[in-house]
Amino acid sequence: MGHIPHAFESQIFDDYRKGVKKVHESIKLLAEQGYTVIDLEGQVITKFNINKERPYPNINYKRTPKQLEYSESDK
């Protein structure tokens, strides 16, 4: 009998999983080399916490808002 593929076993998802694995390996390599990585969720990943199971520390990046520009008609 042949293999009946499931909906989640497509080539697209397999390529995605391989890409995610490469990204995680790259982050781990950078952290082990002494770099500090801040991911898109604001988590700080360093060589001191890369192998820990607990969540990474989070930083809140707060930008100052842009100044409002007024036109002549607003005055």
Backbone hydrogen bonds in HBPLUS format (Angstrom, degrees):
<---DONOR---> <-ACCEPTOR-->    atom                        ^
c    i                          cat <-CA-CA->   ^        H-A-AA   ^      H-
h    n   atom  resd res      DA  || num        DHA   H-A  angle D-A-AA Bond
n    s   type  num  typ     dist DA aas  dist angle  dist       angle   num
A0009-GLU N   A0006-HIS O   3.15 MM   3  5.32 166.4  2.17 111.0 114.4     1
A0014-ASP N   A0010-SER O   3.11 MM   4  6.35 152.5  2.19 144.2 152.6     2
A0015-ASP N   A0011-GLN O   2.88 MM   4  6.05 158.9  1.92 148.6 153.5     3
A0016-TYR N   A0012-ILE O   2.96 MM   4  6.21 152.2  2.04 144.5 152.8     4
A0017-ARG N   A0013-PHE O   2.90 MM   4  6.12 161.7  1.94 147.8 151.9     5
A0018-LYS N   A0014-ASP O   3.02 MM   4  6.25 155.2  2.08 146.3 153.1     6
A0019-GLY N   A0015-ASP O   2.94 MM   4  6.16 153.0  2.01 145.2 152.7     7
A0020-VAL N   A0016-TYR O   2.91 MM   4  6.19 158.0  1.95 154.7 160.3     8
A0021-LYS N   A0017-ARG O   2.99 MM   4  6.15 153.3  2.06 142.8 150.2     9
A0022-LYS N   A0018-LYS O   3.04 MM   4  6.32 151.3  2.13 144.1 151.2    10
A0023-VAL N   A0019-GLY O   3.04 MM   4  6.33 154.7  2.11 146.9 153.5    11
A0024-HIS N   A0020-VAL O   2.97 MM   4  6.22 163.6  2.00 152.8 156.6    12
A0025-GLU N   A0021-LYS O   2.95 MM   4  6.14 156.8  2.00 146.8 153.4    13
A0026-SER N   A0022-LYS O   2.92 MM   4  6.09 151.6  2.00 143.8 151.8    14
A0027-ILE N   A0023-VAL O   2.93 MM   4  6.20 158.0  1.98 152.4 157.9    15
A0028-LYS N   A0024-HIS O   2.99 MM   4  6.15 159.6  2.03 145.5 151.3    16
A0029-LEU N   A0025-GLU O   2.92 MM   4  6.13 155.0  1.98 145.2 152.0    17
A0030-LEU N   A0026-SER O   2.94 MM   4  6.17 163.6  1.96 151.2 155.3    18
A0031-ALA N   A0027-ILE O   2.93 MM   4  6.11 163.4  1.96 151.1 155.8    19
A0032-GLU N   A0028-LYS O   2.92 MM   4  6.08 157.4  1.97 147.1 153.5    20
A0033-GLN N   A0029-LEU O   3.07 MM   4  6.25 135.0  2.28 140.9 152.4    21
A0033-GLN N   A0030-LEU O   3.18 MM   3  5.14 131.3  2.42  94.3 107.3    22
A0035-TYR N   A0030-LEU O   3.01 MM   5  5.40 154.7  2.08 155.8 147.7    23
A0034-GLY N   A0031-ALA O   3.10 MM   3  5.27 161.3  2.14 106.5 111.6    24
A0037-VAL N   A0045-ILE O   2.90 MM   8  5.02 172.9  1.90 153.9 154.8    25
A0045-ILE N   A0037-VAL O   2.72 MM   8  5.02 166.8  1.74 158.6 162.8    26
A0039-ASP N   A0043-GLN O   3.08 MM   4  5.53 153.4  2.16 151.1 153.1    27
A0042-GLY N   A0039-ASP O   2.99 MM   3  5.39 164.1  2.01 117.3 120.7    28
A0059-ILE N   A0042-GLY O   2.91 MM  17  5.43 162.0  1.94 148.1 152.5    29
A0044-VAL N   A0057-PRO O   2.83 MM  13  5.59 162.2  1.86 159.6 165.3    30
A0049-ASN N   A0046-THR O   3.28 MM   3  5.57 148.7  2.39 104.0 111.8    31
A0052-LYS N   A0049-ASN O   3.40 MM   3  5.31 164.9  2.42 102.7 106.8    32
A0074-ASP N   A0071-SER O   3.17 MM   3  5.52 151.5  2.26 107.9 116.0    33
